[in-house]
Amino acid sequence: MKGHLSNMETTQQPLSKHKRLNEGQGLVEYGLIIALVAIICVSILVVLGRSTKTAIQKVTCTVGSNDPQCSCADEKLSATSAFPNGCSGTTLMITIDSTCPGSVLTVNSTSQTNPGNFSWSNAPVCTGDATTFIVQSTHLDGTVKNYAASRP
C-alpha cells in the first residue's frame, strides 16, 4: 500500500502543473482578444470621428453660424505647379487651392480636399494645344460652385 500511495502522488503532481500552464494560456488568449477588440474600436472611432466632424460642421453652417468656414461667398481659386507651364512631359500636374477652408475640389471626376493636387496624362496643353477644364468646389455648408479654367 505504501508503494501505491507514492504512485498516486507522482501522478497527481504532473496534472497540477498542466492545469497551471493551461490557466496561463487562457490569460494570454483573453489578452489577445481584448487587444483585438481595442484595435477595432479605435479604428471605428477614427472613421466615425471624421464623418461626424463634417456632419456637425454642415449642420452648424445650415443653422446659420458666423464661422468664417461657413461663408465662402468671395471664394478665389489659385493654380500652381512645380513645373514650367505645369507640364512634366505630357502630364499636366497642378495644385488647386481655394480660399474656403475645408472645401472639396473636383476636377475631371477626381475629388480632393482643399488644396488638391491633380494630374492629367496626355494633357493637350502639354503637347502644344489649349485645354479647358471645370473645377467644382463643394463647401462645408453644401454649396457647390463651378469655375472654368483654361491653359493656352
Backbone bond lengths (Angstrom), bond angles and torsions (degrees), N, CA, C in turn:
res aa  C-N    CA-C-N  psi(-1)  N-CA   C-N-CA  omega(-1)  CA-C   N-CA-C  phi
1 M - - - 1.431 - - 1.514 112.06 -
2 K 1.265 113.92 -39.50 1.442 117.19 -179.34 1.528 110.89 -58.93
3 G 1.313 117.01 -41.87 1.459 121.08 178.10 1.518 111.21 -65.44
4 H 1.316 116.91 -32.63 1.451 120.83 -178.96 1.536 110.87 -69.04
5 L 1.311 118.23 -38.37 1.467 121.47 178.47 1.522 111.00 -65.30
6 S 1.310 116.34 -38.71 1.462 117.45 -179.94 1.527 110.80 -67.59
7 N 1.333 117.39 -30.07 1.463 120.02 175.86 1.522 110.60 -66.57
8 M 1.328 118.73 -38.75 1.459 121.63 178.61 1.513 110.66 -65.53
9 E 1.293 116.57 -40.49 1.457 119.90 179.69 1.520 110.90 -63.75
10 T 1.307 117.20 -40.49 1.465 119.05 -178.94 1.526 110.92 -72.27
11 T 1.309 119.73 -30.98 1.462 119.57 179.42 1.522 111.37 -79.49
12 Q 1.322 119.37 -25.93 1.458 120.94 178.81 1.522 111.47 -79.37
13 Q 1.252 119.61 -28.33 1.458 122.29 -177.74 1.533 112.04 -64.05
14 P 1.337 120.87 -47.04 1.460 118.91 177.80 1.519 113.12 -64.87
15 L 1.329 118.97 -29.28 1.458 120.76 178.66 1.523 111.30 -66.27
16 S 1.325 118.23 -39.28 1.461 120.22 -179.98 1.528 110.31 -69.31
17 K 1.335 118.97 -35.27 1.462 121.10 175.93 1.522 109.74 -65.43
18 H 1.305 117.61 -41.59 1.464 122.79 -179.93 1.529 109.99 -63.17
19 K 1.330 117.15 -40.56 1.454 121.31 179.78 1.526 110.99 -63.42
20 R 1.343 117.36 -41.63 1.470 120.95 178.39 1.527 111.11 -64.64
21 L 1.312 118.14 -38.74 1.462 121.46 178.55 1.523 110.80 -65.22
22 N 1.324 117.41 -38.57 1.464 120.68 177.76 1.514 111.78 -66.27
23 E 1.330 117.44 -36.48 1.454 120.25 177.75 1.519 110.73 -63.67
24 G 1.299 117.94 -40.54 1.466 121.31 176.99 1.511 111.60 -64.34
25 Q 1.305 117.89 -38.39 1.462 122.42 178.51 1.527 109.65 -64.35
26 G 1.315 116.91 -40.56 1.466 121.22 178.97 1.519 111.49 -62.85
27 L 1.326 117.33 -41.03 1.465 121.27 178.68 1.525 110.58 -63.38
28 V 1.315 117.54 -41.41 1.471 121.18 178.40 1.524 110.20 -64.17
29 E 1.328 117.82 -42.03 1.463 121.11 178.80 1.526 110.69 -62.84
30 Y 1.339 118.04 -43.82 1.459 120.74 177.12 1.522 110.71 -62.21
31 G 1.318 117.21 -40.63 1.468 120.96 178.38 1.515 111.63 -61.66
32 L 1.327 117.56 -41.31 1.461 121.01 178.70 1.527 111.33 -66.75
33 I 1.325 116.53 -39.15 1.467 120.12 178.40 1.524 109.90 -64.31
34 I 1.325 117.49 -44.26 1.467 121.22 179.28 1.524 110.66 -62.71
35 A 1.330 117.76 -40.65 1.464 121.14 178.52 1.525 110.61 -63.64
36 L 1.320 118.38 -42.14 1.457 122.32 178.92 1.524 110.92 -63.69
37 V 1.314 117.69 -43.93 1.460 121.44 178.39 1.530 110.25 -63.01
38 A 1.319 117.71 -40.04 1.470 121.01 178.88 1.525 110.98 -63.67
39 I 1.312 117.65 -42.21 1.468 121.19 179.34 1.531 110.36 -63.64
40 I 1.315 117.01 -42.47 1.463 120.78 178.90 1.533 110.42 -63.80
41 C 1.333 117.25 -43.37 1.467 121.03 -179.90 1.526 111.47 -62.94
42 V 1.313 117.95 -44.13 1.467 121.46 179.12 1.523 110.07 -63.17
43 S 1.317 118.04 -41.95 1.469 121.26 178.63 1.523 111.27 -61.25
44 I 1.311 116.43 -44.00 1.468 120.53 179.22 1.521 110.53 -63.69
45 L 1.324 117.41 -42.26 1.468 120.74 179.64 1.525 111.63 -63.64
46 V 1.330 117.56 -38.24 1.470 120.53 178.85 1.524 110.10 -63.42
47 V 1.321 117.15 -46.72 1.469 121.05 -178.82 1.523 110.53 -65.76
48 L 1.329 117.42 -48.83 1.461 120.73 -178.57 1.523 111.86 -68.44
49 G 1.312 117.37 -31.42 1.464 120.71 -179.89 1.513 112.31 -61.23
50 R 1.334 116.37 -42.64 1.472 120.21 -179.77 1.525 110.77 -66.22
51 S 1.320 117.08 -47.48 1.461 119.41 -177.87 1.527 111.03 -69.16
52 T 1.319 117.35 -34.19 1.465 120.86 178.09 1.523 110.39 -65.89
53 K 1.325 117.33 -40.89 1.467 121.05 179.16 1.523 110.35 -61.75
54 T 1.323 117.46 -43.82 1.455 121.58 179.33 1.526 110.83 -64.94
55 A 1.332 117.23 -42.28 1.468 121.01 -179.99 1.527 111.04 -64.17
56 I 1.320 117.31 -42.63 1.471 120.94 178.94 1.521 110.35 -63.90
57 Q 1.339 116.96 -40.55 1.464 120.82 178.82 1.529 110.36 -63.41
58 K 1.338 117.68 -41.89 1.468 120.93 179.28 1.527 111.16 -63.02
59 V 1.337 116.74 -42.83 1.468 120.57 179.35 1.522 109.45 -64.37
60 T 1.305 118.11 -43.34 1.463 122.30 179.85 1.523 110.42 -59.90
61 C 1.334 116.81 -44.45 1.467 120.67 -179.21 1.525 111.05 -68.71
62 T 1.338 117.77 -37.03 1.459 121.78 -178.65 1.529 110.73 -67.81
63 V 1.329 116.88 -39.12 1.459 121.40 -178.82 1.523 110.29 -67.30
64 G 1.305 117.33 -30.34 1.462 120.75 179.21 1.509 111.77 114.19
65 S 1.293 115.93 79.89 1.458 121.06 -179.57 1.524 109.61 -108.81
66 N 1.310 116.70 156.06 1.459 121.74 175.50 1.524 111.56 -90.05
67 D 1.322 116.82 7.99 1.463 121.96 179.00 1.526 109.36 -59.92
68 P 1.355 118.98 129.25 1.465 120.48 -178.28 1.532 112.99 -61.42
69 Q 1.334 118.63 -22.03 1.455 120.33 178.41 1.526 111.46 -71.00
70 C 1.320 117.50 -20.00 1.460 120.57 -177.69 1.517 112.54 -80.81
71 S 1.298 118.07 -27.14 1.452 120.54 -176.65 1.518 110.25 -110.50
72 C 1.312 115.42 114.22 1.462 120.23 177.87 1.517 109.56 -124.85
73 A 1.337 115.67 42.52 1.458 120.38 -177.80 1.528 111.21 -62.60
74 D 1.309 117.95 -34.55 1.466 121.48 -177.53 1.527 111.43 -105.73
75 E 1.320 116.60 42.18 1.463 121.29 -178.12 1.523 110.95 -63.41
76 K 1.316 115.19 139.46 1.454 121.76 175.33 1.530 108.15 -130.04
77 L 1.328 115.98 140.07 1.459 122.07 177.83 1.515 108.99 -109.72
78 S 1.321 115.33 146.72 1.464 120.05 173.36 1.521 108.17 -134.12
79 A 1.323 115.41 145.87 1.464 121.30 179.32 1.521 108.56 -121.59
80 T 1.337 115.49 129.18 1.464 120.73 178.69 1.525 109.02 -132.68
81 S 1.319 114.21 160.12 1.459 119.48 178.39 1.514 109.06 -148.94
82 A 1.327 116.07 152.00 1.453 121.83 177.33 1.533 110.95 -83.97
83 F 1.345 116.15 -7.73 1.467 120.71 -176.07 1.522 110.27 -111.99
84 P 1.342 117.25 149.77 1.472 119.48 175.61 1.531 109.08 -60.59
85 N 1.315 116.60 133.38 1.455 123.58 -179.24 1.536 111.69 62.10
86 G 1.324 118.22 9.15 1.459 122.52 178.22 1.514 114.37 79.82
87 C 1.347 117.56 0.47 1.458 120.74 -173.05 1.528 112.54 -103.98
88 S 1.309 114.31 138.50 1.456 122.92 169.16 1.521 105.19 -120.74
89 G 1.318 115.69 96.23 1.460 120.20 -171.69 1.515 108.86 70.45
90 T 1.316 118.16 -122.40 1.475 121.41 177.66 1.527 111.74 -102.89
91 T 1.337 117.11 12.09 1.466 121.53 -179.32 1.523 110.20 -106.44
92 L 1.331 115.72 123.66 1.455 121.79 175.64 1.520 108.01 -83.93
93 M 1.332 117.22 125.08 1.465 121.82 -179.31 1.522 108.56 -128.23
94 I 1.345 116.39 112.63 1.460 120.37 -178.95 1.528 110.68 -135.66
95 T 1.317 114.34 157.61 1.461 122.22 173.12 1.516 107.29 -111.50
96 I 1.318 116.61 126.44 1.456 121.36 178.03 1.516 107.63 -108.78
97 D 1.330 114.95 129.72 1.462 121.55 -176.42 1.526 108.87 -124.31
98 S 1.319 116.08 135.23 1.462 122.33 178.11 1.526 108.98 -107.80
99 T 1.332 116.22 150.13 1.461 119.83 175.65 1.524 111.74 -78.28
100 C 1.341 117.42 -5.09 1.465 121.72 178.12 1.524 109.60 -96.81
101 P 1.328 118.09 108.69 1.462 119.89 -178.97 1.525 111.29 -65.18
102 G 1.320 115.47 143.89 1.456 121.31 176.59 1.514 114.77 82.00
103 S 1.341 117.90 -2.28 1.459 118.80 -179.63 1.526 110.58 -73.15
104 V 1.332 115.50 157.52 1.464 121.84 177.88 1.525 106.88 -108.26
105 L 1.324 115.99 125.72 1.462 121.68 -178.86 1.521 109.25 -102.06
106 T 1.331 116.58 135.21 1.465 121.74 179.53 1.522 108.42 -125.98
107 V 1.328 115.32 127.06 1.457 122.13 177.00 1.524 107.31 -137.74
108 N 1.338 116.36 129.28 1.472 121.04 179.46 1.528 111.82 49.96
109 S 1.318 117.24 45.52 1.478 124.25 177.80 1.525 113.81 66.98
110 T 1.317 118.13 13.20 1.465 121.75 176.02 1.521 108.09 -110.82
111 S 1.344 117.00 124.29 1.466 121.67 -178.25 1.518 110.43 -111.05
112 Q 1.338 114.29 139.44 1.466 120.32 177.02 1.519 108.74 -146.82
113 T 1.326 114.98 150.51 1.458 120.14 176.20 1.516 108.78 -71.43
114 N 1.314 115.79 143.26 1.460 123.50 -178.75 1.531 111.16 -59.57
115 P 1.328 119.74 133.28 1.462 128.35 -9.86 1.526 110.74 -76.69
116 G 1.331 115.31 152.17 1.467 119.43 -177.25 1.521 112.07 -112.23
117 N 1.315 115.80 138.24 1.462 121.66 175.30 1.523 107.95 -101.61
118 F 1.325 116.51 120.89 1.454 121.65 -175.62 1.527 110.21 -123.61
119 S 1.332 116.14 149.37 1.467 120.39 176.23 1.524 109.07 -143.09
120 W 1.342 115.30 146.84 1.458 122.05 179.67 1.514 108.02 -130.90
121 S 1.309 116.63 122.84 1.463 121.24 175.86 1.524 108.94 -76.47
122 N 1.312 116.24 145.37 1.473 122.83 179.52 1.526 112.14 51.57
123 A 1.319 116.26 44.02 1.463 120.89 179.41 1.525 109.46 -68.90
124 P 1.339 117.68 134.00 1.463 120.68 -178.65 1.528 113.06 -56.59
125 V 1.348 117.11 -36.71 1.462 119.62 -178.45 1.537 111.08 -63.50
126 C 1.326 117.13 -26.90 1.463 120.57 -178.82 1.529 112.29 -82.78
127 T 1.316 116.27 -12.01 1.475 119.88 178.64 1.520 111.19 -109.38
128 G 1.341 117.03 10.02 1.457 120.59 175.95 1.510 114.79 104.29
129 D 1.313 119.68 -5.11 1.464 122.60 178.71 1.525 109.14 -100.86
130 A 1.329 115.48 168.24 1.466 120.63 177.13 1.524 109.01 -87.18
131 T 1.308 116.13 155.33 1.460 120.68 176.93 1.520 109.23 -138.79
132 T 1.323 115.62 145.54 1.453 122.63 177.69 1.522 108.06 -128.43
133 F 1.313 116.80 140.29 1.455 120.23 177.29 1.515 109.46 -145.40
134 I 1.320 115.46 157.17 1.468 122.75 -179.43 1.525 108.44 -102.37
135 V 1.323 115.21 130.72 1.461 121.20 174.93 1.525 106.51 -107.10
136 Q 1.328 116.10 124.72 1.459 121.46 178.36 1.524 107.81 -107.79
137 S 1.328 116.12 129.13 1.459 121.86 179.79 1.524 108.79 -115.11
138 T 1.340 116.78 119.60 1.460 122.05 178.91 1.531 107.72 -107.50
139 H 1.330 115.89 118.95 1.462 120.89 -176.24 1.525 111.12 -88.18
140 L 1.316 115.69 168.04 1.466 121.13 -178.48 1.528 112.78 -61.57
141 D 1.329 117.47 -27.95 1.466 119.53 -179.80 1.524 112.05 -85.25
142 G 1.344 117.76 3.52 1.462 121.91 178.39 1.518 114.03 95.40
143 T 1.333 118.30 -8.15 1.461 121.87 178.68 1.519 109.91 -65.79
144 V 1.333 116.43 136.82 1.456 121.89 179.14 1.523 108.43 -119.73
145 K 1.335 116.21 129.34 1.464 121.54 177.27 1.516 108.60 -123.44
146 N 1.327 115.81 142.82 1.459 121.85 178.61 1.525 109.36 -113.16
147 Y 1.308 116.17 138.66 1.461 122.66 177.76 1.519 108.15 -130.54
148 A 1.319 115.57 140.20 1.465 119.96 175.62 1.528 107.56 -98.66
149 A 1.312 115.97 134.54 1.457 120.50 178.11 1.536 107.40 -128.98
150 S 1.308 115.58 145.83 1.477 118.59 178.26 1.510 109.19 -141.63
151 R 1.302 114.08 153.11 1.463 121.37 177.19 1.518 106.23 -126.41
152 P 1.343 118.30 124.23 1.470 119.65 179.69 1.528 111.92 -70.17
